[in-house]
Amino acid sequence: MRTRATTARKTWMARLAEHYEKTRSRYPDDKLMIIFDIDGTILDMRYMVLHVLQAFDRSHGTDFFAQMTVDDITVHENQVGRLLAEMDLPPETQKEVLDWYNRQRWSPVAIRESHRPFFGVLEVIRWFQMQPNTYVGLNTGRPEAIRDDTLHCLNKLGREHRVHFDSELLYMNPGGWGENVSNSKVEGVLHFRRKGFRIFAIIDNEPDNLRAISQIDPDQEILLLHANTIFESKRTRLPRRVARGRDYDLTELIPEKALPRNIQLVWHGVNDEVNLRQFLASDIQWAECDVRMDPMRRNLILRHDPFNEVPIQENEEWFYLDYLLRRLKEMGRGVKLDLKEGGELIEMALEAVKRHGFDDKHLWFNGNVEQLQESGFRRIASEHPDAILQCPVDFLAPLIRTAPEKAKEILDMFASWGINRFSINWQVSGMRQFFNQMDEWGFEVNIYNDPDLESFLQAVLLMPRSITSDFNFPKWHYFGMGSGQGGKRYEYEIRE
């Protein structure tokens, strides 16, 4: 179902996406660059302030800041004196704390251990680092003396997001702390231009920096973006053409048409006519269905829940596998069969796909190890050696963290059965570390159970081999209804 879009002012991420596309179209062969400031743009400096103040308590045996949280910090990191004054501490204590803070705030420990990124910013950086002939530069007021600590911190934070920063793409202030920062920012832009980059966007939280940069961009080819976090200079200093925002919203940045083509997308829960119609109206190529036997164990039906957990509902009608296979075959789509049992069900499923003429390139089988067992997986692999054969491995997440060698042994054993893809729940604890380890070992991974469009796009940025999703994405005019687990369905308010 398609809805009419409402007219609204574009967000800063939507403007960034639009400007990038226009620039790439205009300069298809150029090395494009987006430049990020670091402090207050990538890093939420409130965490550093909190870390150093609480370190004062630990060092001095006090408890001035024991109950403080990041939400209590509403001043720029250069104005902590204001924060201390508001706490009504004695003047001599304020001075002692402030002196400590100024000595410790840029220590290697504080830089490497206390910094935290704003939500979503590393995903935005990852998106641009994935784009062809596109680079992410860093332009910071930090001095050269802390280059190594800066890169160590950023790369540690970026590792799970598959983000990496190179020293060659980091410009730092050649002066000391706080010296001529706006001039340094201008020099940073000129530095990257001399390196052959065409800069299409700059994100900074300080209005003064953006105003200075605007003076060297008379043709306004650079989209200036103001990170509306905590900043020192006056907002009135912003150039009029600046786009402002606070949320690094992937759903505004990444359009459906820009999804990587090498990720196989699977529509989850095509267990009924409504989901089938939604799926066939989309560009998704794979339909996943939950295959089990009817209560009489005569036919294969599509139903997520076992009958002993969710009894037959009043007026429930069966949706038969044969019907789905016929429709998918007519439309040239692939089918992912989530087999809920082993044994006889496997044989009936193999006969069904044979009856409808499916070849291996359009076949995908999924099942739990405890249900299909080794014999079941080997049986499917022998019949369809070039099909995708998958099992979920969420139970290995603790082993990945504590005994990765043992986890690898188990995965190798499964692979010897013919399993050639492993599925990971997006919401399993330590998912990113889990995925990165699997990828490093060379296993193909499917990610499933993303709850919304933002999570789906975060999964895309990891570049798994496939993603299985409900596609309940109204923003993209997709209204997947899920598998019907527990008899539940999504509800929508469609506005014309």
N, C-alpha and C positions, 0 to 999 in steps of 0.2 A: 504494500500500500504506500502510495506517495502522498505527502502532505505539501501544502503550499508554504514556501519559506516566508517568514516574516522579515520585514525590513528592520535592521538593527545596525548600530554602529559597530564596526569591526573591532574585535579585541586586538591587543598588541601582537599576540601570537598569530592571529589570522592575517594581520597586515604583514607580518614577517614572512609567512608562507607565500602570500601573494607577491611580495616584492622579490623574494628569492626566485620564484618561477619566472617572473618577468625578466629579471637580470640574467638568468640562465638562458632564456630564449634569445635575449638580445646579444649576449656574449657567449655563445655555445662552447668556444674553445679556450676561454680564459680560466685561470685558476682563481676561483671565487673564495672569498674569506669572510667569515663573520668573526668579530672581535668581542670578547667578553672581558670586562673588568673582573676582579676577583673578590675583594672584600666588599660585602654588602650587595653583591650581584650574584656570584656563585656561592659564596660562603655567608651564612647567617652569623654575623659576628657577635650576636648575643651569647652564643655558646662559649666563645672565647672569653668574653667578659665574665660570665658566670664561673667558668673553670678557674680563672685567675683569682677571683675574689674568694671562692671557696678554698683555693689553695692557700690563701692568706690565713684563713681560719685554721687549717690543718697545721700550718707552720708556726702559728703564734698561740695555739691553744685557745682561740676565741670561737664564738658562734654567731658572729654578726650576720653571716650570710647563709646559715644552715638551712633556713626555710625559703630562701630565694629560689625562684624559677626563672626560666627565660622570659616568661610573659611579664615578669616584673621589670625587665630591662627595656626601657623605652627611649634611651639616649644613644647617640652615636658612640662608638668605641673610643673616640677622642674626647668625649665629654663625660667621662665617668665621675668627675668631680661633682657634677650636678646631681647625679644619682646618690652619691654619698651625702650631699647636703640635704637632700630630701629625706634621708633616713634619720636625720636629727642626731648624728653621731657628734661627739665632742670635736672641736676644730683640730686638736692635736691628733686625734685618732684618724680623722679624715685625711690629714696630711700623711700620716704613716701608711695608711692603706693605699692612697693614691701614688705615693712614691714606690711602694711595692709593686703596684699594678703596672706602672710605667716601666719598671725594670724587667718585669716578668712577661709582659704581654707578647713580646716577640722573641721569647726564648725558644730554642729548638723544641723543648718539650711542649710548650704551649702551641706552637705551630703544627707540630706533628700529631698531637693527641687531642686537642680541644676543638678543632674546627669541624663544622657540620654544614653540608650543603642545604640550600633551600629545596623544598620538595619539588621534584620534577625537572630541576635545572640540568642534572646530569643526563637525563633522558633526552632533553632538547639538544644538548651537546652531542650525544651519541647519534642522534638522527642526522645532524649535519656531517659528522665524521663518516657516516655511512654513504653519503652522497658522492657521486663521481666527481672528481676534480674540484672538490670543495674542502676547505680547511677551516679549522677553528683556531684563531689566534687569541692570545692572552695579552692584555695591556694593563699593567698594574702600577700603582704608585709606590709599591713596595721597593726598597732599594736592592741593588744587585747582591748585597752581602748575604741575603737569605734565599738566593736562587735554589740551592739544593734542597733546603728545608721546604720551600714552597712546592717544588715539584714532587717531593716525597709525599707531602700531605695530600695534594690533589690526586696523585696517582693511586694512593692508598684508598681514598674515597671513591675513585672512579672504577676500581678494579672489578667489582661485582657487576657494574653497569657496562662493562666492556669499553670503558672510556680511558684513553691514554693521552697524556700531554707531553709533547716533546720540547726540549729546551730551545730548539731553533724557532719555535712558534710562541715563545714567551719573551715579551719586552718588559724590562723593569726600569725603574727610575734610576738614572745614572747619578742623581744627587743623594742626599741623605733623607732621613725620615721627614716626610711632609714638605720637602723642598720643591717648589715649582711644579706641583703635581699636574696641573692643567697643561702646562707647557710640555711636560714629559709625555702626557697622553697624546698630544699633537705629534710629538716626535715619534712616538710609537706607531701612529698611523702612517707617517711618512716613511718610517723604516720598513714596514710591510709592503708599502707601495714600491719602494726601491727593490724589494725582493721579488717583484713581479706578480704580486697578488692584486686582484681587483676586489676591493672591500665593498660589500653590499649592505652590511648592517653592523652596528656597534651597540652593545648593551652596557650601560653604566648606571650606577645609582646616584652619581653626583651631578646635579644640574650644571655646575661650572665647567665640568669636563666636557659635557655634551655641547655646551655653548662654544667652547674653544674649538672643538673639532668641527663644528658647523662652519666656522670661518674658512676652513681649507677645503670645503666641499660646495663651491658656488653653484655647481650644476645639480646639487641635491641627489646625487646617485646613491648616497649612503642613507639607509633608513636608520635614523637615530631612535633608540629605544631606551626609555627611562625605567629602570627597575625601582618601583615605588616602595622601597623598603625604609630604612633609616638612613638619613643623609645629613650632611652639614650645611652645604650651600643652600641658598634660598630657591624654592620651587619657581619663583618668578624669573629666575635666570634661565629657565628652559627655553630653547628655541621654539617657535610656534609650531614647527612641523614635527615635533617629537611625538612618538606614540608611547603612551605610558601604560604600565600594568604591573601586577604583583604576582599573578599566578602563571607558572610555566605549564600551560595546559596543552598536553599533546593532542587532545581532540580538536583543538583549534589549529594546530600546526600541521598535522599529517592528514591529508585527504585520502579517501579510499583509493583513488586512482594512482596514488604514489606508493602503495604497498609493494614490497619486494615480490617479484614474480616467482622467485625460487622457493617460497614458502608455500607448502600445500595447505589450503584452508578447508576445514571440514565443518559442515553444518550439523550440530549435535541434536539428537532427539527427533529425527524424522520418523516419528512413530504414528502419525495420523495425517489426515488429508490437509488440515490447515498448515501444518509445518511443511508438508510436501509442496503445497502451492507457494508458500513463502520461499522455500529453497529454489524451486524451479524458476521463480521470478528473479533470482539473484544471479550473480556471476560466479558463485562458489561452485567448485567442481565436484566436491565429495559430500555425500550424504551419509551420516552415521545413524544406524538404527539399532534398537535393543531387541535381540532375537531370543525368544523363548518358546516353549511348547504351550499349546492351549491346554486347558484343564484335562481334556480327554487324551492328550499326548498324541494327537493325530496330525495336527498342522502347526506350522511355524507362524507365530504372530509377533507383533511388535508392541512391546510393553516394557516400561522401565522396571516397575516394581514386581517382585514375586508375589504370587497369590497368597502365600502364607503371611505376608506382611501387610499387603493392601488387598483385601478381598475384592471379588468382582463387584463393580459399582452398578447401581441401578441404571438400566438402559445402556450399559457399556457395550460398545460394538467392537469387534475385533478388526484390527488393521493387519492384513495378511502380508507376509514377506513376498509371496509370489506377485502380488499386485504392485508393490513398490519396485521390485526388480524389473518388471515389465515396463513401468513408466520410466525408470532411470535408463534402461537400455534404449528405449525409443529416443531419449533426449541426449544420449551419448555421455551420460554422467557416470562417475565412479561411485561405488558403494562400499561403505565401511560397516562390516557386520560385527557388532559387539555381542559375542556369543555368551549367553548367561549360564550355559551348562556345557559339559563335555559329552563324550560317548555318543549316544544316538542322535543328539541334536547336531553334532558336528557332521555326521553322515548325511542328515537331512539337508543341512545348509549347503554342503558340497554338491549334493544332487540338484538343489534349487538353482545355484549359480550356473551349473552346467546346462540345466534345462533352458535357461534364458540366454545362453551364449556369451557369458562374460569371460573376457580374456584376463590374463594376470595383471595387465597394466591398469585395469579398471577395478581391481579387487584389493580389499584391505580387510584383514581379520584381526579382531582384538578380543582378548579374554584374560581373565585372572589366572595366574599360575595354579592356584588351588582348585580351580574349576576345570580347566582344560588339561592340566598336568602335562608331563613330558610327552606322553603318548599322543595326546590330542594335538599338540603343536607339531610334532613330527609328522603326524598324519596329514595335516593341512599343508605343511611344507613340501611333502612328497607329491601332493596333488597339484599344488600351485607354487612352484619354486620361485617364480618371479613376482609373486604378489607381495604386498606388505603384510608382515606378520608381527603383531605388537602385543605387549603386555604392560600393565602399569607396574611401576617399581617404587611407589611412594614409601613402602616399608623399608627401603634401603637408605632413606635420608639420614637416620642417626649413624649408620655405618659409614656413610660418606664423610661425616665429620670426625668420627672417632677411629675408624679402622678401614680406610679407603682400600687397602690391599684386599681385604676380605670381600668388600662390595664388588671390586673388580673381578674377583674369582667367580662370584655368583652371576654377574652379568655375562662373563665369558661362557659359563655353563649354559645359560639361557640361549646365548647365540648359537651354541652347538646344537640346540634343538631345532634351529631354523628361525628363531626370532630375530628380526632384523631392525626393529624399532622399539624404543622404550618410552613409556608415557609417564609424565610427571604432572602432578596436581599443582597448579599455579599457587595455591594457598598453603602448600606444605611448608613447614618451618625450614628456613635456610634454603629456599628454592633456588635462588641465584647461584649460591655456591654449589649446590647440587647440579644444576644445569651446566655450569662452567666446567666442573670436573668431568661430567659425562662427555661434554664436547671435546675436552682435552684428550680423553681416551679414544675419541673417534667414533662414538656411538651416535646413531641417528636418534633424535629426541622429538617427541610430540608433547606439547604443552596443552593441558586442558583445564577446564573449570575456572576460566577468567570471569569475574562477576560483572564486568561492565566494559565500555569502550576504552576507557583509559587503561585498564589492566590489560586488555587485548593488545593495545598499542605498545605497552611496556614489554609484553611478551614478544611482539614482533621485533623489537629492538635487540633482543637476544639472538635473533636469527636462528630459531630452531628449524628443523626440517619440516615440521607441520604444527598447526594449531587447531584444536577442536574447540568450537565455541558455540554458544546458543545464538549468537548474532542478534542479541536483543539490543540493537543500537539505533534508537529512533533518530539520532542526529544524522545517520546515514540512510535513513528510511528503511532500515531492516527491523523486522518485528518478529524475530525468532521466539518461539513460545517454549523452548526447552523440551525436555523429555517427558514432561507430565509426571515427574516424580511426586509421589504422594497425592496424585490427582490435582496438583497445583498448576496454574497457568499465570502468565504475566497479564496484568491489566494495563490498558493504555487509555489516555485521554487524547484523542486526535482532534486537533484544532484546525479548522479550515481558515 
